Amino acid sequence: MTGPAWAFLPDGRRLHLQHGPTDLIIEVFAADAVRMRAHARAIARFRGLLAGLVRDLPALRRPVDAGAPLADPVARRMRDACLPHAGVFVTPMAAVAGAIADEILAAMVAGLPVDRAYVNNGGDVAIHLGPGQHFDAAIWDGGGGGRLRVAAGDGVGGIATSGWRGRSHSLGIADAVTVLARSAAAADAAATLIANAVDLPGHPAITRRPARMLSPDSDLGDRPVTVAVGPLAPAEVAAALDRGLAAARDMLERGLIRGAALFLRGETRALGLPAPPTPRELLPCQNSA
């Protein structure tokens, strides 16, 4: 694996940071001098970030444990985001993309007069909004997406998407589940688990393989992950979405998320969102797990 690299995108405003599987797009809205300082901080924090995580990998690949000794601050963000879900199987790896985005954002904006900023880690996004600011996010449903506006004061600091078509494995069959939460790490963990809950256990049209067969070092071990979904009747789609919606509603009532949108085969379930999207409104957006 090559070391961390950075470059500005052609627009000259967005910063691209890349190291191994971590691929960040960063944008800062502030005075030029402030923006330059924020970018420099992001680059500095990104150096060595993955190396710090690697030292804690053995603990991060096991079911979340409040007592696990974790030296790395990103690893602790991952654990803390997953601990409220410890009643089901989850490892801190469920929050890795969001936690990295949160860490870089926090390093960037601390003490600086930044109006608005975001760190997009492959579709899992950490957001900073100053007073009166807003952020427009695209939502991906497996075929298209729609836009959702998050405003300062909404209590949303992160947006994440998960599903069986994403870059990580899923135990469920959701085309996509997008979650809004107080942080990107919290949204990442919740999206993973809600997407797992959108399921039809034992259905013959769903093909699964042990995670370890697809990724030998997967934190999911021998648990069967979805690799294909065949034809489903409308009632079956509704039943799978309702299972996921029940999981999302529980998280909303516990204050773990601010909202969620669930998508499967052109059908949608949503709760807690300012304006629930419909497939007809969807615009392309990258999926992530």
Buried (B, 14 or more C-beta within 10 A) or exposed (E): EEEBEBEEEEEEEBBEBBBEEBBBBBBBBBEEEBBEBBBEBBBEBBEEBBEBBEEBBEBBBBEBBEEBEBEBBBBBBBBBBBBBBEEEBBBBBBBBBBBBBBBBBBBBBEEBEBBBBBBBBBBBBBBBBBEEBEBEBBBBBBBBBBBBEBEBEBEBBBBBBBBBBBBBBBBBBBBBBBBBBBBBBBBBBBBBBBBBBBBBEEBEEBEBBBBBEEEEEBBBEEBBBBBEBEEBEEEBBBBBBEBBBEBBBEBBEEEBBBBBBBBBBBBBBBBBBEEBBEBEBBEEBBBBB
